[in-house]
Amino acid sequence: MIVKAVLFDLDGVITDTAEYHYIAWKQLAEQLDIEMDKEFNERLKGVSRMESLERILIHANRQNDFTLAEKTDLATQKNTEYVKLLDNVTPADVYAGILELLVELKTADVRAVVASASKNAPQILRSLELTEYFDYVVDPDEVEHGKPAPDIFLRGAEVVGVTPEYCIGIEDAQAGIEAIKSAHMFAVGIGQEEILKPSGADIVLPSTETLTWSFLQTLG
């Protein structure tokens, strides 16, 4: 296929801050006397902060115990703790193959976009020293619906002036794969095939190590 833009999820594709999300969510859950483990945390991948909180509350049948304002405060509290933990992120945390791919895309004049549910993406990219390689970072507040709706991927493509049929989306979460396919883009999954294939991934790789520009050009 002709590739003019590559849209990247952040967590699980460029780097892994999932552990920091887990620590912050678990701390909040314990404060609310809610049990939460790493297995449940997998259900929070790729979804927004407020949606993650809602899933945690539903998990404990506590969804009606808080007003919207209280839920907003809880989500803000979690994010404050998460941002503190992000101080630990360094360029050494960039996944294998990602920096090399970004350099290749820039050389080939292919647009690179971050399409992440994380509002902290700009800060994380600065800590990873990757900001200069991306043409655009979509702010989740720019779109009406989060993943699995296609909005964030469509917005990313629109801003860099590329139509969906010339875009590849790269994701590690089911919600993200569904969003890419709903946007009518080619979907590359990073992770387990048995999880991402049923969500519509066109191809699944176990890691980012083989994500090269020459490989992406063979897809489609």
N, CA and C atoms as a LAMMPS dump frame, in Angstrom:
ITEM: TIMESTEP
0
ITEM: NUMBER OF ATOMS
660
ITEM: BOX BOUNDS ff ff ff
-5.0000000000000000e+02 5.0000000000000000e+02
-5.0000000000000000e+02 5.0000000000000000e+02
-5.0000000000000000e+02 5.0000000000000000e+02
ITEM: ATOMS id mol type element x y z
1 1 1 N 0.836 -1.19 0
2 1 2 C 0 0 0
3 1 3 C 0.881 1.254 0
4 2 1 N 0.325 2.351 -0.479
5 2 2 C 1.016 3.635 -0.406
6 2 3 C 0.765 4.209 0.989
7 3 1 N 1.821 4.458 1.726
8 3 2 C 1.696 4.956 3.095
9 3 3 C 2.165 6.406 3.158
10 4 1 N 1.265 7.283 3.589
11 4 2 C 1.598 8.702 3.699
12 4 3 C 1.623 9.186 5.146
13 5 1 N 1.037 8.375 6.049
14 5 2 C 1.029 8.749 7.463
15 5 3 C 0.965 7.495 8.325
16 6 1 N 1.655 7.545 9.463
17 6 2 C 1.596 6.469 10.448
18 6 3 C 1.146 7.083 11.764
19 7 1 N 0.09 6.517 12.321
20 7 2 C -0.482 7.033 13.565
21 7 3 C -0.192 6.045 14.692
22 8 1 N 0.435 6.531 15.726
23 8 2 C 0.898 5.699 16.832
24 8 3 C 0.062 5.905 18.092
25 9 1 N -0.326 4.813 18.719
26 9 2 C -0.741 4.898 20.109
27 9 3 C 0.53 5.164 20.908
28 10 1 N 0.403 5.542 22.167
29 10 2 C 1.583 5.835 22.978
30 10 3 C 1.935 4.668 23.906
31 11 1 N 1.097 4.462 24.906
32 11 2 C 1.368 3.381 25.866
33 11 3 C 1.284 2.021 25.194
34 12 1 N 2.348 1.252 25.28
35 12 2 C 2.354 -0.089 24.708
36 12 3 C 2.841 -0.137 23.277
37 13 1 N 3.087 1.03 22.675
38 13 2 C 3.598 1.084 21.299
39 13 3 C 4.915 1.861 21.238
40 14 1 N 4.928 3.055 21.81
41 14 2 C 6.14 3.869 21.825
42 14 3 C 6.953 3.601 23.094
43 15 1 N 6.251 3.47 24.185
44 15 2 C 6.869 3.168 25.473
45 15 3 C 5.819 2.483 26.328
46 16 1 N 6.156 2.203 27.576
47 16 2 C 5.192 1.541 28.453
48 16 3 C 5.107 2.261 29.784
49 17 1 N 4.057 3.061 29.929
50 17 2 C 3.801 3.7 31.216
51 17 3 C 2.615 3.038 31.901
52 18 1 N 2.24 1.855 31.406
53 18 2 C 1.093 1.142 31.967
54 18 3 C 1.28 0.855 33.455
55 19 1 N 2.508 0.544 33.848
56 19 2 C 2.781 0.247 35.256
57 19 3 C 2.513 1.468 36.13
58 20 1 N 2.844 2.657 35.599
59 20 2 C 2.599 3.885 36.353
60 20 3 C 1.099 4.165 36.456
61 21 1 N 0.373 3.898 35.355
62 21 2 C -1.09 4.029 35.411
63 21 3 C -1.648 3.081 36.476
64 22 1 N -1.166 1.87 36.465
65 22 2 C -1.654 0.848 37.41
66 22 3 C -1.398 1.279 38.858
67 23 1 N -0.197 1.738 39.133
68 23 2 C 0.139 2.162 40.495
69 23 3 C -0.79 3.291 40.951
70 24 1 N -1.004 4.268 40.064
71 24 2 C -1.847 5.415 40.423
72 24 3 C -3.311 5.023 40.594
73 25 1 N -3.824 4.173 39.682
74 25 2 C -5.209 3.718 39.804
75 25 3 C -5.389 2.836 41.041
76 26 1 N -4.434 1.972 41.303
77 26 2 C -4.536 1.078 42.465
78 26 3 C -4.538 1.871 43.769
79 27 1 N -3.712 2.892 43.82
80 27 2 C -3.668 3.751 45.002
81 27 3 C -5.019 4.416 45.237
82 28 1 N -5.63 4.9 44.15
83 28 2 C -6.95 5.531 44.272
84 28 3 C -8.004 4.5 44.665
85 29 1 N -7.949 3.32 44.051
86 29 2 C -8.918 2.263 44.36
87 29 3 C -8.841 1.865 45.827
88 30 1 N -7.643 1.736 46.348
89 30 2 C -7.479 1.373 47.757
90 30 3 C -8.071 2.435 48.672
91 31 1 N -7.917 3.682 48.266
92 31 2 C -8.495 4.798 49.027
93 31 3 C -10.024 4.678 49.095
94 32 1 N -10.595 4.116 48.025
95 32 2 C -12.055 3.955 47.945
96 32 3 C -12.518 2.576 48.406
97 33 1 N -11.578 1.794 48.977
98 33 2 C -11.869 0.421 49.423
99 33 3 C -12.347 -0.469 48.277
100 34 1 N -11.708 -0.296 47.123
101 34 2 C -12.019 -1.109 45.949
102 34 3 C -10.813 -1.981 45.628
103 35 1 N -11.058 -3.259 45.417
104 35 2 C -9.966 -4.171 45.074
105 35 3 C -9.693 -4.089 43.577
106 36 1 N -8.422 -4 43.232
107 36 2 C -8.046 -3.903 41.824
108 36 3 C -6.708 -4.599 41.636
109 37 1 N -6.623 -5.461 40.605
110 37 2 C -5.36 -6.148 40.331
111 37 3 C -4.912 -5.869 38.893
112 38 1 N -3.766 -6.428 38.534
113 38 2 C -3.21 -6.162 37.206
114 38 3 C -4.071 -6.746 36.09
115 39 1 N -4.747 -7.841 36.373
116 39 2 C -5.622 -8.442 35.371
117 39 3 C -6.75 -7.484 35.018
118 40 1 N -7.359 -6.865 36.043
119 40 2 C -8.419 -5.889 35.777
120 40 3 C -7.854 -4.662 35.072
121 41 1 N -6.621 -4.281 35.414
122 41 2 C -5.998 -3.11 34.815
123 41 3 C -5.903 -3.22 33.296
124 42 1 N -5.85 -4.474 32.776
125 42 2 C -5.797 -4.674 31.327
126 42 3 C -7.031 -4.1 30.639
127 43 1 N -8.151 -4.041 31.351
128 43 2 C -9.393 -3.519 30.777
129 43 3 C -9.367 -1.998 30.615
130 44 1 N -8.373 -1.37 31.211
131 44 2 C -8.292 0.092 31.155
132 44 3 C -7.4 0.59 30.024
133 45 1 N -6.746 -0.336 29.328
134 45 2 C -5.833 0.05 28.255
135 45 3 C -6.575 0.705 27.097
136 46 1 N -6.072 1.839 26.671
137 46 2 C -6.602 2.486 25.473
138 46 3 C -7.839 3.329 25.678
139 47 1 N -8.336 3.404 26.914
140 47 2 C -9.545 4.206 27.156
141 47 3 C -9.19 5.45 27.967
142 48 1 N -10.091 6.407 27.967
143 48 2 C -9.819 7.694 28.607
144 48 3 C -9.79 7.574 30.126
145 49 1 N -9.311 8.636 30.741
146 49 2 C -9.206 8.678 32.203
147 49 3 C -10.567 8.522 32.87
148 50 1 N -11.56 9.293 32.414
149 50 2 C -12.897 9.22 33.028
150 50 3 C -13.552 7.866 32.771
151 51 1 N -13.352 7.316 31.579
152 51 2 C -13.905 5.996 31.275
153 51 3 C -13.231 4.93 32.136
154 52 1 N -11.936 5.066 32.376
155 52 2 C -11.222 4.125 33.243
156 52 3 C -11.791 4.161 34.656
157 53 1 N -11.997 5.373 35.163
158 53 2 C -12.578 5.52 36.505
159 53 3 C -13.962 4.879 36.561
160 54 1 N -14.755 5.114 35.526
161 54 2 C -16.109 4.55 35.49
162 54 3 C -16.064 3.022 35.527
163 55 1 N -15.116 2.43 34.795
164 55 2 C -14.99 0.969 34.778
165 55 3 C -14.59 0.423 36.153
166 56 1 N -13.721 1.17 36.838
167 56 2 C -13.316 0.753 38.18
168 56 3 C -14.512 0.807 39.137
169 57 1 N -15.285 1.875 39.05
170 57 2 C -16.443 2.021 39.934
171 57 3 C -17.511 0.971 39.639
172 58 1 N -17.735 0.696 38.35
173 58 2 C -18.71 -0.341 37.971
174 58 3 C -18.241 -1.7 38.47
175 59 1 N -16.941 -1.942 38.383
176 59 2 C -16.333 -3.19 38.863
177 59 3 C -16.692 -3.455 40.328
178 60 1 N -16.791 -2.37 41.11
179 60 2 C -17.108 -2.503 42.542
180 60 3 C -18.562 -2.157 42.846
181 61 1 N -19.369 -1.966 41.786
182 61 2 C -20.773 -1.572 41.945
183 61 3 C -20.899 -0.273 42.742
184 62 1 N -19.988 0.663 42.458
185 62 2 C -19.978 1.952 43.168
186 62 3 C -20.244 3.121 42.219
187 63 1 N -20.711 2.83 41.008
188 63 2 C -20.848 3.871 39.989
189 63 3 C -21.851 4.96 40.355
190 64 1 N -22.786 4.639 41.27
191 64 2 C -23.79 5.631 41.649
192 64 3 C -23.488 6.309 42.977
193 65 1 N -22.29 6.058 43.497
194 65 2 C -21.935 6.612 44.816
195 65 3 C -21.308 7.996 44.745
196 66 1 N -21.045 8.487 43.539
197 66 2 C -20.337 9.759 43.397
198 66 3 C -21.02 10.645 42.367
199 67 1 N -20.987 11.944 42.616
200 67 2 C -21.491 12.902 41.636
201 67 3 C -20.454 13.054 40.519
202 68 1 N -20.849 13.669 39.436
203 68 2 C -19.919 13.904 38.328
204 68 3 C -18.736 14.746 38.801
205 69 1 N -19.01 15.751 39.632
206 69 2 C -17.933 16.607 40.144
207 69 3 C -16.96 15.788 40.993
208 70 1 N -17.482 14.891 41.807
209 70 2 C -16.624 14.047 42.639
210 70 3 C -15.789 13.095 41.78
211 71 1 N -16.404 12.56 40.735
212 71 2 C -15.665 11.676 39.833
213 71 3 C -14.543 12.439 39.122
214 72 1 N -14.838 13.663 38.735
215 72 2 C -13.821 14.489 38.086
216 72 3 C -12.647 14.737 39.031
217 73 1 N -12.959 14.997 40.295
218 73 2 C -11.91 15.211 41.295
219 73 3 C -11.073 13.952 41.497
220 74 1 N -11.727 12.79 41.508
221 74 2 C -11.004 11.527 41.675
222 74 3 C -10.063 11.267 40.491
223 75 1 N -10.57 11.532 39.287
224 75 2 C -9.745 11.335 38.089
225 75 3 C -8.558 12.291 38.097
226 76 1 N -8.78 13.509 38.556
227 76 2 C -7.694 14.494 38.645
228 76 3 C -6.655 14.052 39.671
229 77 1 N -7.137 13.521 40.784
230 77 2 C -6.234 13.025 41.834
231 77 3 C -5.347 11.898 41.299
232 78 1 N -5.959 10.981 40.549
233 78 2 C -5.187 9.89 39.958
234 78 3 C -4.134 10.437 39.014
235 79 1 N -4.531 11.406 38.188
236 79 2 C -3.597 11.932 37.2
237 79 3 C -2.437 12.66 37.862
238 80 1 N -2.697 13.354 38.956
239 80 2 C -1.635 14.047 39.68
240 80 3 C -0.578 13.058 40.151
241 81 1 N -1.023 11.924 40.674
242 81 2 C -0.088 10.909 41.131
243 81 3 C 0.66 10.296 39.943
244 82 1 N -0.056 10.065 38.844
245 82 2 C 0.55 9.488 37.64
246 82 3 C 1.633 10.402 37.085
247 83 1 N 1.36 11.7 37.036
248 83 2 C 2.318 12.67 36.509
249 83 3 C 3.592 12.683 37.351
250 84 1 N 3.44 12.536 38.659
251 84 2 C 4.63 12.454 39.53
252 84 3 C 5.496 11.259 39.14
253 85 1 N 4.846 10.143 38.858
254 85 2 C 5.566 8.925 38.505
255 85 3 C 6.277 9.056 37.162
256 86 1 N 5.749 9.927 36.292
257 86 2 C 6.349 10.105 34.967
258 86 3 C 7.743 10.722 35.022
259 87 1 N 8.115 11.258 36.179
260 87 2 C 9.469 11.792 36.331
261 87 3 C 10.52 10.703 36.122
262 88 1 N 10.079 9.441 36.228
263 88 2 C 11.005 8.315 36.068
264 88 3 C 11.261 7.952 34.608
265 89 1 N 10.502 8.529 33.673
266 89 2 C 10.624 8.181 32.252
267 89 3 C 11.862 8.837 31.646
268 90 1 N 12.631 8.052 30.874
269 90 2 C 13.829 8.559 30.192
270 90 3 C 13.864 8.007 28.761
271 91 1 N 14.77 8.508 27.906
272 91 2 C 14.892 7.966 26.544
273 91 3 C 15.175 6.468 26.511
274 92 1 N 15.709 5.931 27.578
275 92 2 C 15.985 4.49 27.63
276 92 3 C 14.702 3.667 27.628
277 93 1 N 13.566 4.34 27.878
278 93 2 C 12.279 3.636 27.939
279 93 3 C 11.578 3.541 26.588
280 94 1 N 12.173 4.109 25.54
281 94 2 C 11.579 3.984 24.196
282 94 3 C 11.684 2.523 23.756
283 95 1 N 10.597 1.992 23.239
284 95 2 C 10.592 0.593 22.798
285 95 3 C 11.576 0.362 21.653
286 96 1 N 12.081 -0.852 21.591
287 96 2 C 13.037 -1.252 20.554
288 96 3 C 12.454 -1.012 19.161
289 97 1 N 13.236 -0.376 18.304
290 97 2 C 12.836 -0.168 16.913
291 97 3 C 12.066 1.114 16.643
292 98 1 N 11.51 1.74 17.682
293 98 2 C 10.65 2.903 17.472
294 98 3 C 11.439 4.128 17.009
295 99 1 N 12.538 4.44 17.66
296 99 2 C 13.321 5.602 17.257
297 99 3 C 13.817 5.44 15.827
298 100 1 N 14.299 4.265 15.496
299 100 2 C 14.791 4.004 14.147
300 100 3 C 13.681 4.179 13.113
301 101 1 N 12.477 3.693 13.444
302 101 2 C 11.336 3.836 12.542
303 101 3 C 10.99 5.312 12.348
304 102 1 N 10.975 6.074 13.422
305 102 2 C 10.637 7.493 13.33
306 102 3 C 11.642 8.252 12.464
307 103 1 N 12.905 7.906 12.593
308 103 2 C 13.932 8.525 11.761
309 103 3 C 13.688 8.186 10.288
310 104 1 N 13.346 6.931 10.017
311 104 2 C 13.07 6.497 8.639
312 104 3 C 11.856 7.213 8.065
313 105 1 N 10.815 7.383 8.869
314 105 2 C 9.606 8.057 8.396
315 105 3 C 9.905 9.508 8.045
316 106 1 N 10.681 10.166 8.887
317 106 2 C 11.02 11.564 8.627
318 106 3 C 11.838 11.68 7.334
319 107 1 N 12.768 10.753 7.149
320 107 2 C 13.592 10.755 5.939
321 107 3 C 12.744 10.53 4.695
322 108 1 N 11.71 9.674 4.83
323 108 2 C 10.832 9.35 3.698
324 108 3 C 9.702 10.364 3.525
325 109 1 N 9.679 11.403 4.367
326 109 2 C 8.641 12.438 4.328
327 109 3 C 7.246 11.854 4.559
328 110 1 N 7.182 10.862 5.445
329 110 2 C 5.908 10.265 5.859
330 110 3 C 5.507 10.882 7.196
331 111 1 N 4.268 11.308 7.303
332 111 2 C 3.807 11.977 8.51
333 111 3 C 3.71 10.985 9.679
334 112 1 N 4.128 11.427 10.86
335 112 2 C 4.032 10.626 12.075
336 112 3 C 3.166 11.382 13.08
337 113 1 N 2.154 10.688 13.614
338 113 2 C 1.175 11.309 14.505
339 113 3 C 0.995 10.442 15.746
340 114 1 N 0.827 11.08 16.895
341 114 2 C 0.465 10.348 18.107
342 114 3 C -1.04 10.481 18.295
343 115 1 N -1.717 9.343 18.363
344 115 2 C -3.17 9.308 18.576
345 115 3 C -3.43 8.505 19.838
346 116 1 N -3.265 9.156 20.966
347 116 2 C -3.347 8.482 22.26
348 116 3 C -4.455 9.079 23.111
349 117 1 N -5.051 8.256 23.956
350 117 2 C -6.063 8.734 24.893
351 117 3 C -5.419 9.516 26.037
352 118 1 N -4.1 9.462 26.131
353 118 2 C -3.39 10.122 27.23
354 118 3 C -3.268 11.622 27.002
355 119 1 N -3.708 12.401 27.974
356 119 2 C -3.538 13.849 27.906
357 119 3 C -2.113 14.251 28.278
358 120 1 N -1.343 13.277 28.758
359 120 2 C 0.034 13.548 29.162
360 120 3 C 1.037 13.21 28.058
361 121 1 N 0.546 12.899 26.861
362 121 2 C 1.425 12.49 25.765
363 121 3 C 2.545 13.496 25.489
364 122 1 N 2.271 14.816 25.437
365 122 2 C 3.365 15.758 25.163
366 122 3 C 4.485 15.678 26.199
367 123 1 N 4.117 15.565 27.469
368 123 2 C 5.125 15.466 28.527
369 123 3 C 5.951 14.188 28.386
370 124 1 N 5.272 13.069 28.092
371 124 2 C 5.973 11.789 27.952
372 124 3 C 6.929 11.836 26.769
373 125 1 N 6.485 12.412 25.641
374 125 2 C 7.348 12.512 24.46
375 125 3 C 8.579 13.368 24.745
376 126 1 N 8.397 14.429 25.536
377 126 2 C 9.558 15.249 25.909
378 126 3 C 10.547 14.439 26.742
379 127 1 N 10.025 13.665 27.69
380 127 2 C 10.895 12.847 28.544
381 127 3 C 11.624 11.781 27.73
382 128 1 N 10.964 11.291 26.677
383 128 2 C 11.574 10.279 25.808
384 128 3 C 12.481 10.898 24.74
385 129 1 N 12.429 12.236 24.638
386 129 2 C 13.192 12.99 23.632
387 129 3 C 12.786 12.588 22.207
388 130 1 N 11.467 12.482 21.999
389 130 2 C 10.93 12.092 20.692
390 130 3 C 10.067 13.169 20.04
391 131 1 N 9.856 14.279 20.726
392 131 2 C 8.917 15.298 20.242
393 131 3 C 9.184 15.712 18.8
394 132 1 N 10.442 15.909 18.452
395 132 2 C 10.793 16.429 17.123
396 132 3 C 10.43 15.492 15.982
397 133 1 N 10.183 14.224 16.285
398 133 2 C 9.911 13.25 15.229
399 133 3 C 8.435 13.183 14.84
400 134 1 N 7.577 13.852 15.595
401 134 2 C 6.144 13.777 15.308
402 134 3 C 5.626 15.074 14.706
403 135 1 N 4.795 14.918 13.68
404 135 2 C 4.201 16.075 13.029
405 135 3 C 3.018 16.623 13.818
406 136 1 N 2.4 15.759 14.608
407 136 2 C 1.234 16.207 15.391
408 136 3 C 0.959 15.231 16.518
409 137 1 N 0.496 15.779 17.632
410 137 2 C 0.041 14.968 18.767
411 137 3 C -1.41 15.358 19.018
412 138 1 N -2.323 14.434 18.801
413 138 2 C -3.742 14.744 18.975
414 138 3 C -4.062 14.858 20.463
415 139 1 N -4.663 15.965 20.835
416 139 2 C -5.161 16.137 22.204
417 139 3 C -6.522 15.445 22.275
418 140 1 N -6.715 14.531 23.228
419 140 2 C -8.01 13.835 23.319
420 140 3 C -9.2 14.784 23.423
421 141 1 N -8.964 16 23.943
422 141 2 C -10.053 16.973 24.068
423 141 3 C -10.48 17.544 22.715
424 142 1 N -9.705 17.276 21.676
425 142 2 C -10.052 17.767 20.337
426 142 3 C -11.19 16.969 19.707
427 143 1 N -11.44 15.781 20.226
428 143 2 C -12.431 14.903 19.594
429 143 3 C -13.597 14.642 20.537
430 144 1 N -14.733 14.326 19.931
431 144 2 C -15.945 14.131 20.734
432 144 3 C -15.957 12.783 21.433
433 145 1 N -15.524 11.736 20.735
434 145 2 C -15.589 10.388 21.291
435 145 3 C -14.202 9.757 21.367
436 146 1 N -13.942 9.071 22.475
437 146 2 C -12.677 8.359 22.627
438 146 3 C -12.732 6.993 21.969
439 147 1 N -11.617 6.291 21.987
440 147 2 C -11.563 4.921 21.468
441 147 3 C -12.558 4.053 22.237
442 148 1 N -13.261 3.133 21.578
443 148 2 C -13.035 2.572 20.243
444 148 3 C -13.655 3.343 19.077
445 149 1 N -14.202 4.524 19.328
446 149 2 C -14.662 5.363 18.212
447 149 3 C -13.442 5.803 17.398
448 150 1 N -13.62 6.09 16.123
449 150 2 C -12.475 6.408 15.247
450 150 3 C -11.976 7.845 15.339
451 151 1 N -12.641 8.684 16.115
452 151 2 C -12.421 10.134 16.091
453 151 3 C -10.955 10.561 16.185
454 152 1 N -10.213 9.982 17.127
455 152 2 C -8.846 10.459 17.36
456 152 3 C -7.924 10.124 16.181
457 153 1 N -8.16 8.996 15.528
458 153 2 C -7.357 8.638 14.352
459 153 3 C -7.75 9.485 13.139
460 154 1 N -9.034 9.733 12.996
461 154 2 C -9.489 10.576 11.896
462 154 3 C -8.972 12.003 12.058
463 155 1 N -8.958 12.491 13.29
464 155 2 C -8.443 13.838 13.565
465 155 3 C -6.953 13.921 13.23
466 156 1 N -6.2 12.904 13.632
467 156 2 C -4.768 12.893 13.351
468 156 3 C -4.48 12.921 11.865
469 157 1 N -5.226 12.134 11.103
470 157 2 C -5.039 12.108 9.649
471 157 3 C -5.43 13.433 9.012
472 158 1 N -6.535 13.997 9.505
473 158 2 C -7.025 15.263 8.952
474 158 3 C -5.999 16.39 9.129
475 159 1 N -5.416 16.467 10.312
476 159 2 C -4.488 17.561 10.613
477 159 3 C -3.253 17.523 9.716
478 160 1 N -2.779 16.323 9.404
479 160 2 C -1.582 16.23 8.546
480 160 3 C -1.947 16.108 7.07
481 161 1 N -3.235 16.192 6.756
482 161 2 C -3.676 16.252 5.369
483 161 3 C -3.59 14.942 4.607
484 162 1 N -3.837 13.834 5.303
485 162 2 C -3.776 12.52 4.658
486 162 3 C -5.123 11.814 4.834
487 163 1 N -5.637 11.219 3.759
488 163 2 C -6.899 10.494 3.854
489 163 3 C -6.647 9.096 4.433
490 164 1 N -7.67 8.513 5.09
491 164 2 C -7.494 7.256 5.829
492 164 3 C -6.885 6.1 5.043
493 165 1 N -7.196 5.998 3.748
494 165 2 C -6.701 4.847 2.985
495 165 3 C -5.179 4.849 2.827
496 166 1 N -4.544 5.97 3.137
497 166 2 C -3.083 6.058 3.059
498 166 3 C -2.431 6.062 4.444
499 167 1 N -3.215 5.65 5.457
500 167 2 C -2.731 5.68 6.833
501 167 3 C -2.589 4.276 7.422
502 168 1 N -1.577 4.115 8.264
503 168 2 C -1.424 2.918 9.084
504 168 3 C -1.535 3.343 10.539
505 169 1 N -2.34 2.624 11.308
506 169 2 C -2.455 2.872 12.736
507 169 3 C -1.793 1.727 13.495
508 170 1 N -1.082 2.06 14.555
509 170 2 C -0.381 1.05 15.337
510 170 3 C -0.887 1.106 16.778
511 171 1 N -1.373 -0.027 17.276
512 171 2 C -2.015 -0.077 18.59
513 171 3 C -1.68 -1.371 19.327
514 172 1 N -1.811 -1.322 20.656
515 172 2 C -1.623 -2.538 21.456
516 172 3 C -2.887 -2.937 22.191
517 173 1 N -3.942 -2.109 22.091
518 173 2 C -5.181 -2.363 22.835
519 173 3 C -6.337 -2.66 21.893
520 174 1 N -7.268 -3.473 22.381
521 174 2 C -8.438 -3.839 21.574
522 174 3 C -9.223 -2.608 21.158
523 175 1 N -9.444 -1.689 22.105
524 175 2 C -10.213 -0.481 21.788
525 175 3 C -9.526 0.329 20.697
526 176 1 N -8.202 0.36 20.725
527 176 2 C -7.458 1.101 19.723
528 176 3 C -7.539 0.478 18.345
529 177 1 N -7.441 -0.843 18.292
530 177 2 C -7.571 -1.547 17.007
531 177 3 C -8.948 -1.3 16.413
532 178 1 N -9.971 -1.38 17.236
533 178 2 C -11.339 -1.134 16.759
534 178 3 C -11.466 0.288 16.227
535 179 1 N -10.805 1.235 16.893
536 179 2 C -10.848 2.63 16.444
537 179 3 C -10.178 2.798 15.081
538 180 1 N -9.034 2.14 14.9
539 180 2 C -8.32 2.228 13.624
540 180 3 C -9.172 1.673 12.491
541 181 1 N -9.773 0.513 12.719
542 181 2 C -10.587 -0.115 11.668
543 181 3 C -11.842 0.704 11.382
544 182 1 N -12.423 1.311 12.426
545 182 2 C -13.597 2.167 12.211
546 182 3 C -13.234 3.408 11.402
547 183 1 N -11.941 3.791 11.476
548 183 2 C -11.459 4.936 10.7
549 183 3 C -11.069 4.53 9.279
550 184 1 N -11.213 3.231 8.97
551 184 2 C -10.883 2.684 7.643
552 184 3 C -9.399 2.81 7.319
553 185 1 N -8.582 2.513 8.337
554 185 2 C -7.133 2.503 8.171
555 185 3 C -6.6 1.087 8.35
556 186 1 N -5.381 0.867 7.904
557 186 2 C -4.734 -0.428 8.103
558 186 3 C -4.264 -0.5 9.55
559 187 1 N -4.59 -1.604 10.233
560 187 2 C -4.299 -1.72 11.665
561 187 3 C -3.188 -2.713 11.954
562 188 1 N -2.122 -2.218 12.576
563 188 2 C -1.033 -3.066 13.044
564 188 3 C -1.153 -3.201 14.557
565 189 1 N -1.3 -4.437 15.03
566 189 2 C -1.396 -4.68 16.461
567 189 3 C -0.053 -5.083 17.031
568 190 1 N 0.236 -4.62 18.234
569 190 2 C 1.444 -5.016 18.953
570 190 3 C 1.002 -5.781 20.206
571 191 1 N 1.311 -7.063 20.244
572 191 2 C 0.886 -7.847 21.402
573 191 3 C 0.501 -9.255 21.032
574 192 1 N -0.583 -9.737 21.638
575 192 2 C -1.015 -11.115 21.447
576 192 3 C -2.046 -11.21 20.326
577 193 1 N -1.776 -12.091 19.379
578 193 2 C -2.654 -12.236 18.221
579 193 3 C -4.064 -12.654 18.611
580 194 1 N -4.177 -13.548 19.599
581 194 2 C -5.499 -14.043 19.999
582 194 3 C -6.369 -12.957 20.626
583 195 1 N -5.744 -11.879 21.07
584 195 2 C -6.493 -10.757 21.647
585 195 3 C -6.8 -9.695 20.598
586 196 1 N -5.827 -9.368 19.756
587 196 2 C -5.97 -8.24 18.833
588 196 3 C -6.588 -8.606 17.481
589 197 1 N -6.39 -9.843 17.037
590 197 2 C -6.984 -10.263 15.76
591 197 3 C -8.513 -10.182 15.783
592 198 1 N -9.166 -10.683 16.846
593 198 2 C -10.632 -10.606 16.875
594 198 3 C -11.166 -9.175 16.863
595 199 1 N -10.325 -8.223 17.272
596 199 2 C -10.743 -6.821 17.261
597 199 3 C -10.588 -6.191 15.88
598 200 1 N -9.952 -6.933 14.945
599 200 2 C -9.854 -6.453 13.569
600 200 3 C -8.463 -6.133 13.087
601 201 1 N -7.434 -6.41 13.886
602 201 2 C -6.067 -6.109 13.456
603 201 3 C -5.743 -6.819 12.146
604 202 1 N -5.179 -6.09 11.199
605 202 2 C -4.815 -6.684 9.911
606 202 3 C -3.572 -7.553 10.049
607 203 1 N -2.699 -7.167 10.958
608 203 2 C -1.499 -7.958 11.242
609 203 3 C -1.115 -7.701 12.693
610 204 1 N -0.578 -8.716 13.357
611 204 2 C -0.17 -8.567 14.764
612 204 3 C 1.29 -8.976 14.904
613 205 1 N 2.064 -8.118 15.54
614 205 2 C 3.469 -8.397 15.813
615 205 3 C 3.66 -8.55 17.319
616 206 1 N 4.544 -9.442 17.75
617 206 2 C 4.74 -9.633 19.19
618 206 3 C 5.43 -8.459 19.869
619 207 1 N 6.178 -7.662 19.094
620 207 2 C 6.869 -6.502 19.661
621 207 3 C 7.103 -5.484 18.557
622 208 1 N 7.691 -4.352 18.924
623 208 2 C 7.954 -3.288 17.954
624 208 3 C 9.292 -3.459 17.236
625 209 1 N 10.04 -4.474 17.577
626 209 2 C 11.399 -4.627 17.045
627 209 3 C 11.448 -4.728 15.52
628 210 1 N 10.409 -5.32 14.922
629 210 2 C 10.417 -5.497 13.461
630 210 3 C 9.646 -4.4 12.727
631 211 1 N 9.261 -3.356 13.44
632 211 2 C 8.531 -2.253 12.818
633 211 3 C 9.517 -1.335 12.092
634 212 1 N 9.762 -1.617 10.842
635 212 2 C 10.632 -0.768 10.035
636 212 3 C 9.825 -0.152 8.9
637 213 1 N 10.338 0.893 8.303
638 213 2 C 9.67 1.534 7.176
639 213 3 C 9.54 0.562 6.005
640 214 1 N 10.584 -0.203 5.747
641 214 2 C 10.518 -1.167 4.636
642 214 3 C 9.445 -2.215 4.902
643 215 1 N 9.271 -2.624 6.155
644 215 2 C 8.225 -3.58 6.489
645 215 3 C 6.833 -2.975 6.282
646 216 1 N 6.641 -1.763 6.749
647 216 2 C 5.327 -1.126 6.618
648 216 3 C 4.923 -0.947 5.16
649 217 1 N 5.902 -0.762 4.295
650 217 2 C 5.609 -0.583 2.871
651 217 3 C 5.13 -1.879 2.215
652 218 1 N 5.356 -3.018 2.853
653 218 2 C 4.917 -4.282 2.281
654 218 3 C 3.478 -4.617 2.66
655 219 1 N 2.885 -3.841 3.546
656 219 2 C 1.543 -4.162 4.041
657 219 3 C 0.457 -3.725 3.067
658 220 1 N -0.716 -4.288 3.281
659 220 2 C -1.861 -3.881 2.476
660 220 3 C -2.182 -4.84 1.371
